[in-house]
Amino acid sequence: MYAPCCKYRPTCSEYALQAVEKHGAIKGSLMAIWRILRCNPFSKGGYDPVK
């Protein structure tokens, strides 16, 4: 069995919380959705902070 891991830092859930705190509920939620859509087997991952 594989260990759970996230290819992004911060993790998607941490990113979502930070985005909502920084940009508000609507824009932060849209940023979180876009981040989740980018998390797939074809993405590189890496450090991707909330801007």
TORBAKE-838114 format. One record per residue: x, y, z of N, C-alpha, C, CB in turn; residue in one letter. Coordinates in steps of 0.05 Angstrom, whole numbers, padded with zeros to 5 digits, always signed. Glycine has a CB too. Layout:
N
XYZXYZXYZXYZA/...
This chain:
51
+00017-00023+00000+00000+00000+00000+00018+00025+00000-00019+00000+00024M/+00009+00045-00014+00025+00070-00016+00018+00089+00007+00019+00084-00042Y/+00039+00103+00016+00035+00122+00038+00021+00147+00026+00062+00130+00051A/+00002+00159+00041-00011+00183+00030+00009+00206+00029-00035+00191+00048P/+00009+00220+00007+00027+00243+00004+00015+00262-00016+00056+00234-00004C/+00024+00287-00014+00015+00308-00032+00039+00317-00048+00001+00331-00016C/+00035+00322-00073+00058+00330-00090+00062+00360-00088+00053+00322-00119K/+00044+00375-00076+00046+00404-00072+00052+00411-00044+00021+00418-00081Y/+00066+00434-00040+00070+00446-00014+00062+00475-00017+00100+00443-00005R/+00044+00485-00001+00029+00472+00020+00009+00452+00007+00013+00492+00037P/-00001+00434+00023-00020+00414+00013-00045+00429+00003-00028+00394+00035T/-00062+00415-00012-00086+00428-00023-00104+00438-00002-00101+00408-00041C/-00108+00424+00020-00125+00434+00041-00113+00458+00055-00130+00411+00062S/-00087+00458+00060-00074+00482+00071-00076+00505+00052-00044+00476+00078E/-00072+00500+00027-00074+00521+00006-00102+00533+00006-00067+00510-00022Y/-00123+00516+00008-00150+00526+00008-00155+00544+00032-00170+00502+00008A/-00147+00536+00055-00150+00552+00079-00136+00579+00076-00140+00538+00104L/-00112+00579+00067-00096+00603+00064-00109+00622+00043-00067+00597+00056Q/-00119+00610+00021-00131+00626-00001-00156+00640+00009-00137+00608-00025A/-00173+00625+00024-00197+00637+00035-00191+00659+00055-00215+00616+00047V/-00171+00654+00072-00163+00674+00092-00153+00700+00078-00143+00663+00111E/-00137+00696+00057-00124+00719+00044-00142+00734+00024-00099+00710+00030K/-00159+00719+00009-00174+00730-00012-00204+00730-00009-00168+00716-00038H/-00214+00719+00014-00243+00717+00018-00255+00692+00007-00257+00741+00005G/-00280+00687+00014-00293+00662+00008-00295+00656-00022-00320+00661+00020A/-00304+00675-00038-00309+00670-00066-00283+00665-00082-00325+00693-00079I/-00265+00685-00081-00240+00682-00096-00223+00660-00085-00224+00709-00096K/-00222+00658-00058-00206+00636-00045-00216+00609-00053-00207+00639-00016G/-00242+00606-00055-00254+00580-00063-00247+00574-00092-00284+00580-00059S/-00249+00594-00109-00242+00589-00137-00212+00582-00140-00248+00614-00154L/-00195+00595-00125-00167+00588-00125-00162+00560-00116-00150+00608-00108M/-00177+00551-00095-00174+00524-00085-00183+00504-00105-00190+00521-00058A/-00206+00509-00118-00216+00491-00139-00195+00488-00161-00243+00501-00150I/-00184+00511-00170-00164+00510-00192-00140+00493-00183-00155+00538-00199W/-00132+00496-00158-00109+00481-00148-00115+00451-00148-00102+00490-00119R/-00139+00444-00139-00146+00415-00139-00147+00404-00167-00174+00412-00125I/-00157+00420-00186-00158+00410-00214-00129+00407-00225-00173+00430-00231L/-00110+00422-00215-00082+00419-00225-00068+00395-00212-00067+00444-00218R/-00079+00384-00191-00067+00362-00177-00075+00336-00192-00075+00361-00147C/-00058+00327-00209-00063+00303-00225-00037+00289-00231-00079+00310-00251N/-00038+00265-00242-00013+00250-00247+00006+00264-00267-00020+00223-00257P/-00004+00283-00282+00013+00296-00302+00026+00322-00292-00003+00302-00327F/+00019+00331-00269+00030+00356-00258+00056+00350-00243+00010+00371-00240S/+00074+00370-00243+00100+00367-00230+00097+00369-00200+00119+00388-00240K/+00079+00387-00190+00077+00392-00162+00098+00412-00153+00080+00366-00146G/+00106+00410-00128+00127+00428-00118+00115+00450-00100+00142+00441-00140G/+00131+00471-00096+00123+00493-00078+00105+00512-00094+00148+00508-00067Y/+00080+00516-00084+00060+00532-00097+00045+00548-00076+00041+00515-00115D/+00056+00570-00067+00043+00585-00046+00019+00602-00056+00063+00604-00032P/+00002+00610-00038-00020+00628-00045-00008+00655-00051-00041+00630-00022V/-00016+00666-00074-00005+00692-00082-00026+00714-00079+00005+00692-00111K/
